[in-house]
Amino acid sequence: TLVHTRGGWAFSYAPGEDDDEPVFRLDRHLFVPGEYVTVTEHDGNARPFRVAEVGPAILR
């Protein structure tokens, strides 16, 4: 799940913040269900993700 935190955007794999993985510059992308967004990791590997669902951002 993509979540908006106080520090920006992050991938969250389980409830709580312990596993959250920060993602930078997501505000430069348009999220459309069925389209793809590529995230480049710190090691330079690009990972494509298909947008499955879009909902309102909830600050946690």
For each residue, the residues with C-beta under 8 A, 3 or more apart:
1: 11 12 13
2: 9 10 11 12 23 26
3: 9 10 11 12 20 57 58 60
4: 8 9 10 57 58 59 60
5: 8 9 10 17 20 22 59 60
6: 59
7: 10 22
8: 4 5 22 23 24 26
9: 2 3 4 5 22 23 24 26 27
10: 2 3 4 5 7 20 21 22 23
11: 1 2 3 20 21 23
12: 1 2 3 15 17 19 20 21
13: 1 19 21
14: 18 19
15: 12
16: 19
17: 5 12 20 60
18: 14
19: 12 13 14 16
20: 3 5 10 11 12 17
21: 10 11 12 13
22: 5 7 8 9 10
23: 2 8 9 10 11 26 39
24: 8 9
25: 28 29
26: 2 8 9 23 29 37
27: 9
28: 25
29: 25 26 37
30: 35
31: 35 37 51 54
32: 35 51 54
33: 51 52 53 54
34: 50 51
35: 30 31 32 50 51
36: 48 49 50 51
37: 26 29 31 48 49 51
38: 46 47 48 49
39: 23 46 47 49
40: 44 45 46 47
41: 44 45 46 47
42:
43:
44: 40 41
45: 40 41
46: 38 39 40 41
47: 38 39 40 41
48: 36 37 38
49: 36 37 38 39
50: 34 35 36
51: 31 32 33 34 35 36 37 54
52: 33
53: 33
54: 31 32 33 51
55:
56:
57: 3 4
58: 3 4
59: 4 5 6
60: 3 4 5 17
